[in-house]
Amino acid sequence: MRAFGILALTLMLTLCVVSPAQAQLTEHDDYYLTKSHWGVGLQAGLLSGMGVSVRFHPHTRYGFELNAGAWKGGDNLLASFGAEAQYDFDWSGRNRFYGFVGLGFYQNGKDDPDELKGPFRAGFGAGYDWDISKTVIFSAELGVTWFTDGIILPLPQVGISYLFN
């Protein structure tokens, strides 16, 4: 429980220290400031969920993402649900470098009971979105992940999203 308290304090301090001051922008750089953007896609990772992804980026430096998915094979069920809050450090057009905090719940095993020792996860990290086309974004993230059974690991996450303009 002490590790969770330290992790929560670190996350709060990280968000407080990051200044909301905005850098000088050119016309090309203000894609995320001109209007809000929604996106849908796929996410894979062990911090903030895997499966179908829905993202929302209001016309500020903040963004939000929800991820959920379920797969059943034989008697085993794999399901996850997660969320991320993101803060943009820098961007150029649709490419952006951001920090994030995330939570996730993972279920693995027969329908009941859950066989995972650490089904809840929390963490923080950094990510980058690459503009593949006018509407498709590829995301790569590296997050420090805390599992409820006490394990802390740096784990990657990847995703691909279609942004509605």
VOPA-882644 format. One record per atom (N, C-alpha, C, O, CB): residue in one letter; z, y, x. Coordinates in steps of 0.02 Angstrom, whole numbers, padded with zeros to 5 digits, always signed. Glycine has a CB too. Example, Ala and Ser with C-alpha at 12.3 -4.5 7.8 and 13.67 -1.06 7.14 Angstrom:
BEGIN
A+00390-00284+00660
A+00390-00225+00615
A+00390-00165+00660
A+00423-00166+00712
A+00452-00224+00565
S+00354-00112+00642
S+00357-00053+00684
S+00394+00002+00645
S+00402+00057+00670
S+00286-00030+00704
This chain:
BEGIN
M+00000-00059+00041
M+00000+00000+00000
M+00000+00063+00044
M-00029+00113+00025
M+00060+00000-00047
R+00033+00060+00102
R+00034+00117+00147
R-00036+00133+00172
R-00054+00191+00179
R+00081+00103+00207
A-00076+00081+00185
A-00145+00091+00208
A-00185+00127+00154
A-00227+00170+00170
A-00178+00024+00226
F-00174+00111+00091
F-00209+00144+00036
F-00189+00218+00033
F-00232+00261+00021
F-00194+00109-00031
G-00125+00233+00043
G-00102+00302+00043
G-00134+00342+00099
G-00154+00400+00088
G-00027+00304+00050
I-00139+00313+00158
I-00170+00347+00215
I-00244+00358+00201
I-00271+00412+00216
I-00161+00305+00280
L-00278+00308+00172
L-00349+00314+00155
L-00359+00369+00103
L-00405+00409+00111
L-00376+00247+00129
A-00318+00371+00052
A-00324+00422+00000
A-00313+00492+00029
A-00349+00538+00012
A-00274+00409-00057
L-00263+00499+00072
L-00249+00564+00104
L-00308+00586+00148
L-00327+00644+00147
L-00185+00560+00146
T-00337+00539+00185
T-00394+00554+00227
T-00454+00577+00185
T-00488+00624+00203
T-00413+00493+00270
L-00466+00543+00129
L-00521+00562+00086
L-00512+00631+00057
L-00559+00671+00055
L-00529+00511+00029
M-00451+00647+00034
M-00437+00713+00006
M-00445+00767+00058
M-00474+00820+00044
M-00368+00715-00024
L-00420+00756+00118
L-00426+00805+00172
L-00499+00816+00191
L-00520+00872+00205
L-00386+00784+00233
T-00538+00762+00192
T-00609+00767+00209
T-00644+00812+00159
T-00684+00855+00178
T-00641+00698+00211
L-00630+00803+00095
L-00663+00843+00044
L-00639+00916+00046
L-00679+00961+00032
L-00650+00815-00025
C-00577+00928+00063
C-00550+00996+00067
C-00576+01034+00127
C-00586+01094+00124
C-00475+00994+00068
V-00585+00999+00183
V-00606+01031+00245
V-00680+01050+00243
V-00701+01100+00271
V-00593+00985+00305
V-00720+01009+00208
V-00792+01022+00204
V-00802+01087+00165
V-00785+01091+00106
V-00830+00963+00171
S-00828+01136+00198
S-00837+01202+00168
S-00894+01202+00118
S-00947+01175+00132
S-00849+01254+00222
P-00883+01233+00060
P-00938+01238+00012
P-00987+01294+00029
P-01033+01308-00010
P-00910+01250-00056
A-00978+01325+00087
A-01025+01378+00107
A-01095+01350+00113
A-01104+01294+00137
A-01003+01410+00174
Q-01144+01389+00092
Q-01213+01364+00092
Q-01250+01392+00151
Q-01243+01451+00169
Q-01248+01382+00027
A-01291+01350+00181
A-01332+01371+00238
A-01389+01415+00211
A-01404+01415+00152
A-01359+01310+00278
Q-01421+01451+00256
Q-01479+01490+00236
Q-01535+01442+00220
Q-01549+01396+00258
Q-01500+01540+00291
L-01567+01453+00163
L-01617+01407+00139
L-01686+01440+00138
L-01693+01500+00127
L-01600+01383+00069
T-01737+01399+00151
T-01805+01422+00143
T-01831+01396+00076
T-01796+01357+00044
T-01850+01399+00202
E-01890+01416+00056
E-01918+01392-00007
E-01925+01316-00007
E-01914+01284-00059
E-01986+01424-00019
H-01942+01287+00050
H-01952+01215+00055
H-01886+01177+00049
H-01885+01120+00026
H-01986+01197+00120
D-01831+01208+00070
D-01767+01174+00073
D-01726+01175+00009
D-01675+01141+00005
D-01727+01203+00127
D-01746+01212-00042
D-01703+01220-00100
D-01717+01171-00157
D-01703+01187-00215
D-01709+01290-00126
Y-01745+01113-00143
Y-01761+01064-00195
Y-01700+01046-00237
Y-01705+01044-00298
Y-01789+01001-00163
Y-01643+01034-00206
Y-01583+01014-00242
Y-01546+01073-00274
Y-01500+01063-00313
Y-01536+00977-00196
L-01566+01135-00258
L-01533+01193-00287
L-01572+01223-00345
L-01544+01263-00382
L-01522+01244-00234
T-01635+01206-00353
T-01675+01237-00406
T-01657+01210-00474
T-01657+01248-00523
T-01748+01226-00392
K-01643+01146-00480
K-01624+01117-00545
K-01589+01050-00533
K-01588+01024-00477
K-01686+01107-00590
S-01560+01024-00585
S-01526+00959-00581
S-01578+00903-00578
S-01632+00909-00605
S-01479+00949-00641
H-01560+00849-00543
H-01605+00792-00536
H-01569+00727-00556
H-01512+00715-00535
H-01632+00787-00464
W-01603+00686-00595
W-01579+00620-00614
W-01623+00568-00578
W-01681+00581-00563
W-01581+00609-00692
G-01593+00510-00565
G-01631+00456-00534
G-01606+00388-00556
G-01547+00381-00573
G-01629+00462-00459
V-01649+00339-00555
V-01630+00269-00568
V-01660+00227-00512
V-01712+00244-00484
V-01655+00244-00638
G-01627+00172-00496
G-01652+00129-00443
G-01609+00068-00433
G-01576+00044-00479
G-01657+00167-00378
L-01609+00043-00371
L-01570-00016-00352
L-01528+00001-00292
L-01549+00037-00247
L-01617-00076-00337
Q-01467-00026-00290
Q-01420-00014-00235
Q-01392-00081-00213
Q-01379-00125-00255
Q-01362+00034-00257
A-01382-00090-00149
A-01351-00151-00123
A-01299-00131-00071
A-01315-00098-00022
A-01404-00199-00093
G-01237-00152-00082
G-01184-00137-00035
G-01118-00166-00059
G-01111-00184-00118
G-01177-00062-00025
L-01069-00169-00015
L-01005-00199-00032
L-00949-00147-00038
L-00890-00164-00036
L-00985-00249+00021
L-00968-00083-00047
L-00919-00031-00058
L-00921-00005-00129
L-00872-00008-00165
L-00929+00026-00009
S-00978+00021-00150
S-00982+00055-00215
S-01029+00021-00264
S-01064+00055-00302
S-01003+00126-00206
G-01031-00044-00263
G-01070-00082-00313
G-01140-00099-00290
G-01167-00068-00244
G-01073-00043-00376
M-01168-00149-00323
M-01237-00168-00310
M-01270-00184-00376
M-01238-00206-00424
M-01241-00228-00262
G-01335-00172-00378
G-01373-00183-00440
G-01410-00120-00459
G-01437-00085-00416
G-01326-00205-00496
V-01412-00106-00524
V-01447-00048-00550
V-01406+00014-00533
V-01345+00015-00540
V-01458-00054-00627
S-01440+00066-00512
S-01408+00128-00490
S-01433+00186-00533
S-01493+00192-00547
S-01422+00141-00416
V-01387+00229-00554
V-01403+00292-00588
V-01372+00348-00548
V-01312+00346-00534
V-01378+00292-00663
R-01412+00397-00529
R-01385+00453-00489
R-01399+00519-00524
R-01450+00527-00558
R-01415+00452-00418
F-01353+00565-00514
F-01360+00632-00541
F-01342+00682-00486
F-01289+00677-00455
F-01315+00642-00604
H-01386+00730-00476
H-01374+00782-00426
H-01383+00849-00460
H-01440+00873-00468
H-01424+00775-00364
P-01327+00881-00482
P-01334+00947-00512
P-01358+00997-00459
P-01358+00981-00400
P-01266+00971-00543
H-01378+01056-00480
H-01406+01103-00431
H-01350+01137-00390
H-01343+01198-00390
H-01448+01157-00468
T-01312+01094-00357
T-01260+01114-00309
T-01266+01067-00249
T-01314+01030-00243
T-01188+01112-00342
R-01217+01068-00206
R-01216+01022-00149
R-01183+00954-00166
R-01178+00911-00123
R-01178+01054-00090
Y-01162+00944-00228
Y-01128+00883-00248
Y-01176+00836-00285
Y-01222+00859-00319
Y-01067+00899-00292
G-01164+00771-00278
G-01202+00721-00315
G-01157+00664-00335
G-01103+00654-00307
G-01260+00696-00272
F-01179+00625-00385
F-01140+00570-00411
F-01185+00510-00423
F-01244+00518-00438
F-01104+00590-00477
E-01157+00450-00415
E-01196+00390-00422
E-01153+00335-00454
E-01095+00326-00434
E-01224+00366-00354
L-01181+00299-00502
L-01149+00240-00532
L-01193+00180-00519
L-01255+00184-00524
L-01138+00250-00609
N-01162+00124-00501
N-01199+00062-00485
N-01167+00004-00521
N-01105-00001-00524
N-01200+00049-00408
A-01207-00040-00550
A-01180-00099-00584
A-01232-00154-00584
A-01292-00141-00587
A-01158-00081-00656
G-01208-00215-00582
G-01253-00272-00586
G-01215-00337-00596
G-01156-00341-00580
G-01295-00277-00523
A-01249-00386-00623
A-01219-00453-00634
A-01273-00506-00625
A-01329-00498-00650
A-01185-00458-00704
W-01256-00559-00591
W-01301-00615-00580
W-01262-00679-00593
W-01204-00685-00574
W-01331-00615-00508
K-01294-00727-00626
K-01261-00790-00640
K-01305-00846-00613
K-01364-00849-00627
K-01248-00799-00717
G-01273-00891-00574
G-01307-00949-00547
G-01263-01010-00557
G-01210-01015-00525
G-01325-00939-00473
G-01283-01056-00600
G-01241-01114-00614
G-01178-01091-00650
G-01182-01056-00700
G-01223-01151-00549
D-01120-01112-00625
D-01056-01092-00655
D-01028-01029-00624
D-00975-01005-00646
D-01006-01148-00648
N-01061-01001-00574
N-01035-00943-00539
N-01064-00878-00565
N-01124-00874-00582
N-01048-00949-00464
L-01023-00827-00569
L-01043-00761-00590
L-01028-00712-00534
L-00972-00710-00508
L-01007-00740-00656
L-01077-00672-00516
L-01067-00618-00468
L-01080-00554-00505
L-01134-00544-00533
L-01114-00625-00404
A-01030-00510-00507
A-01038-00446-00542
A-01004-00391-00502
A-00956-00403-00465
A-01007-00450-00613
S-01030-00331-00509
S-01000-00274-00475
S-01010-00211-00515
S-01058-00205-00554
S-01028-00266-00404
F-00964-00164-00506
F-00969-00098-00535
F-00941-00050-00485
F-00888-00062-00456
F-00932-00094-00604
G-00975+00006-00474
G-00950+00054-00425
G-00973+00124-00439
G-01018+00136-00480
G-00971+00034-00356
A-00942+00171-00405
A-00960+00242-00412
A-00953+00277-00345
A-00913+00258-00303
A-00915+00275-00465
E-00992+00330-00337
E-00989+00372-00277
E-00991+00445-00297
E-01023+00465-00345
E-01048+00356-00230
A-00954+00485-00259
A-00961+00558-00261
A-00988+00579-00193
A-00964+00556-00141
A-00891+00594-00277
Q-01038+00622-00193
Q-01073+00639-00131
Q-01071+00715-00120
Q-01072+00754-00168
Q-01146+00614-00132
Y-01069+00735-00057
Y-01073+00805-00038
Y-01127+00814+00015
Y-01124+00781+00067
Y-01003+00831-00012
D-01175+00857+00001
D-01231+00868+00048
D-01209+00912+00106
D-01187+00968+00096
D-01290+00899+00011
F-01216+00885+00166
F-01204+00925+00226
F-01266+00965+00245
F-01261+01022+00266
F-01183+00880+00283
D-01325+00934+00237
D-01387+00966+00258
D-01444+00933+00220
D-01440+00875+00201
D-01398+00961+00335
W-01497+00971+00208
W-01557+00942+00178
W-01619+00980+00200
W-01615+01037+00222
W-01551+00942+00102
S-01675+00946+00194
S-01740+00975+00208
S-01788+00945+00156
S-01805+00886+00160
S-01765+00961+00282
G-01808+00985+00108
G-01848+00959+00053
G-01807+00909+00013
G-01753+00924-00011
G-01913+00927+00079
R-01833+00848+00007
R-01797+00795-00030
R-01755+00751+00016
R-01716+00710-00008
R-01847+00752-00068
N-01762+00759+00082
N-01720+00722+00129
N-01652+00756+00132
N-01648+00817+00131
N-01752+00719+00201
R-01599+00716+00135
R-01532+00747+00139
R-01484+00703+00176
R-01488+00642+00174
R-01506+00762+00069
F-01438+00735+00211
F-01383+00703+00247
F-01320+00720+00208
F-01307+00779+00195
F-01379+00725+00323
Y-01279+00670+00191
Y-01222+00682+00148
Y-01163+00638+00167
Y-01170+00586+00199
Y-01240+00670+00075
G-01104+00660+00146
G-01044+00620+00151
G-01028+00594+00082
G-01048+00624+00032
G-00985+00660+00181
F-00992+00539+00078
F-00975+00511+00013
F-00907+00478+00013
F-00882+00457+00065
F-01029+00461-00010
V-00878+00474-00046
V-00820+00432-00059
V-00840+00385-00116
V-00877+00404-00161
V-00755+00476-00078
G-00815+00324-00113
G-00836+00276-00163
G-00781+00227-00181
G-00734+00216-00143
G-00895+00238-00139
L-00789+00197-00240
L-00745+00145-00265
L-00789+00089-00292
L-00845+00102-00315
L-00697+00172-00320
G-00764+00028-00290
G-00802-00027-00317
G-00757-00084-00339
G-00702-00093-00313
G-00852-00052-00267
F-00781-00122-00387
F-00748-00183-00410
F-00800-00239-00408
F-00855-00231-00434
F-00717-00175-00482
Y-00782-00295-00377
Y-00827-00352-00370
Y-00794-00414-00398
Y-00735-00425-00387
Y-00847-00363-00296
Q-00832-00453-00435
Q-00807-00516-00465
Q-00852-00571-00441
Q-00913-00566-00446
Q-00803-00512-00543
N-00823-00626-00416
N-00862-00681-00391
N-00826-00746-00408
N-00767-00753-00394
N-00874-00676-00315
G-00862-00793-00436
G-00831-00857-00452
G-00849-00878-00522
G-00897-00854-00551
G-00756-00853-00444
K-00811-00924-00547
K-00822-00946-00616
K-00804-00888-00661
K-00772-00840-00639
K-00781-01010-00633
D-00823-00891-00724
D-00811-00836-00770
D-00739-00811-00768
D-00726-00752-00776
D-00829-00856-00840
D-00692-00857-00757
D-00622-00837-00751
D-00585-00893-00714
D-00597-00950-00733
D-00589-00824-00822
P-00545-00884-00667
P-00521-00821-00637
P-00566-00799-00579
P-00608-00837-00555
P-00449-00830-00613
D-00555-00738-00557
D-00592-00710-00501
D-00571-00745-00437
D-00511-00754-00424
D-00581-00632-00496
E-00620-00765-00395
E-00604-00800-00333
E-00600-00756-00272
E-00583-00780-00218
E-00656-00853-00321
L-00615-00691-00277
L-00611-00646-00220
L-00539-00625-00207
L-00502-00612-00254
L-00655-00585-00231
K-00520-00622-00143
K-00452-00600-00126
K-00446-00524-00128
K-00392-00498-00139
K-00432-00626-00057
G-00501-00489-00117
G-00500-00415-00118
G-00555-00388-00163
G-00604-00361-00138
G-00509-00388-00047
P-00548-00394-00230
P-00603-00374-00274
P-00612-00298-00279
P-00668-00275-00293
P-00591-00402-00341
F-00560-00259-00269
F-00566-00186-00272
F-00579-00159-00202
F-00550-00182-00154
F-00502-00154-00303
R-00622-00108-00198
R-00639-00077-00134
R-00638-00001-00141
R-00653+00025-00194
R-00707-00102-00108
A-00621+00032-00088
A-00624+00105-00084
A-00645+00124-00014
A-00633+00086+00033
A-00555+00138-00103
G-00677+00181-00007
G-00697+00201+00060
G-00733+00267+00061
G-00741+00301+00010
G-00740+00148+00089
F-00755+00284+00121
F-00792+00346+00131
F-00841+00335+00188
F-00834+00289+00228
F-00744+00406+00147
G-00891+00379+00192
G-00939+00372+00246
G-00992+00426+00243
G-00983+00478+00212
G-00971+00304+00243
A-01049+00412+00275
A-01105+00458+00277
A-01169+00422+00259
A-01175+00361+00270
A-01111+00491+00347
G-01216+00459+00232
G-01279+00429+00212
G-01337+00476+00222
G-01327+00536+00233
G-01277+00406+00140
Y-01397+00449+00218
Y-01457+00489+00224
Y-01508+00466+00173
Y-01519+00406+00165
Y-01486+00486+00296
D-01540+00513+00138
D-01595+00498+00091
D-01661+00518+00124
D-01668+00574+00148
D-01585+00536+00024
W-01708+00471+00125
W-01775+00484+00150
W-01823+00491+00092
W-01822+00451+00045
W-01799+00429+00199
D-01865+00541+00095
D-01916+00553+00045
D-01975+00508+00060
D-02014+00521+00106
D-01938+00629+00044
I-01983+00454+00021
I-02039+00408+00032
I-02103+00435+00000
I-02157+00431+00029
I-02023+00337+00003
S-02096+00464-00060
S-02151+00496-00095
S-02123+00554-00134
S-02065+00573-00125
S-02189+00445-00142
K-02163+00584-00178
K-02138+00642-00216
K-02079+00624-00261
K-02039+00668-00277
K-02194+00671-00258
T-02073+00562-00281
T-02020+00543-00328
T-01977+00485-00305
T-01928+00469-00338
T-02051+00526-00393
V-01992+00452-00249
V-01954+00393-00227
V-01913+00410-00165
V-01939+00439-00117
V-02001+00334-00213
I-01849+00393-00167
I-01802+00407-00113
I-01773+00340-00088
I-01753+00299-00128
I-01746+00455-00136
F-01772+00331-00022
F-01737+00273+00009
F-01672+00299+00038
F-01671+00349+00074
F-01782+00239+00064
S-01616+00264+00023
S-01550+00285+00046
S-01521+00233+00094
S-01527+00173+00082
S-01502+00297-00013
A-01489+00257+00146
A-01452+00214+00192
A-01384+00246+00204
A-01380+00306+00217
A-01490+00203+00261
E-01331+00206+00198
E-01263+00232+00205
E-01223+00186+00250
E-01235+00126+00254
E-01229+00239+00136
L-01174+00215+00284
L-01126+00176+00322
L-01057+00201+00301
L-01041+00260+00310
L-01137+00183+00400
G-01018+00156+00273
G-00952+00176+00248
G-00896+00134+00277
G-00905+00074+00290
G-00951+00171+00174
V-00839+00164+00287
V-00778+00129+00305
V-00748+00104+00240
V-00727+00143+00198
V-00727+00175+00346
T-00744+00038+00233
T-00725+00007+00169
T-00657-00025+00175
T-00644-00065+00221
T-00777-00045+00147
W-00612-00008+00129
W-00545-00038+00124
W-00545-00086+00066
W-00559-00067+00009
W-00490+00018+00115
F-00529-00150+00079
F-00523-00202+00028
F-00450-00207+00006
F-00406-00193+00047
F-00550-00271+00055
T-00437-00226-00056
T-00368-00230-00080
T-00327-00284-00046
T-00266-00285-00053
T-00368-00242-00155
D-00359-00329-00010
D-00320-00379+00028
D-00302-00354+00097
D-00276-00392+00138
D-00358-00445+00033
G-00315-00289+00112
G-00294-00258+00174
G-00347-00254+00229
G-00334-00223+00281
G-00237-00295+00200
I-00404-00283+00219
I-00457-00282+00270
I-00493-00214+00267
I-00506-00188+00213
I-00508-00340+00259
I-00508-00187+00325
I-00547-00125+00330
I-00607-00139+00375
I-00599-00160+00432
I-00504-00065+00358
L-00668-00127+00348
L-00729-00141+00385
L-00780-00084+00377
L-00783-00053+00324
L-00760-00206+00360
P-00819-00070+00429
P-00876-00025+00421
P-00935-00066+00393
P-00957-00114+00425
P-00895+00010+00489
L-00959-00047+00335
L-01012-00086+00303
L-01070-00041+00281
L-01059+00015+00258
L-00985-00124+00242
P-01132-00066+00289
P-01190-00027+00268
P-01205-00037+00194
P-01184-00086+00163
P-01252-00045+00310
Q-01241+00011+00166
Q-01268+00005+00098
Q-01339+00034+00100
Q-01353+00080+00137
Q-01222+00043+00045
V-01383+00006+00059
V-01451+00031+00053
V-01470+00037-00020
V-01442+00003-00063
V-01501-00016+00090
G-01516+00081-00034
G-01539+00090-00103
G-01608+00122-00105
G-01631+00151-00056
G-01490+00132-00142
I-01639+00115-00161
I-01703+00148-00174
I-01700+00175-00245
I-01679+00140-00291
I-01765+00099-00164
S-01722+00238-00254
S-01715+00270-00318
S-01779+00309-00336
S-01813+00335-00292
S-01655+00317-00319
Y-01792+00311-00399
Y-01845+00353-00427
Y-01813+00415-00454
Y-01769+00411-00498
Y-01886+00315-00481
L-01832+00474-00430
L-01805+00538-00454
L-01851+00567-00507
L-01911+00572-00498
L-01796+00588-00396
F-01821+00586-00564
F-01858+00619-00616
F-01862+00693-00600
F-01811+00723-00583
F-01825+00608-00686
N-01921+00723-00605
N-01928+00794-00589
N-01927+00836-00650
N-01932+00897-00645
N-01991+00807-00551
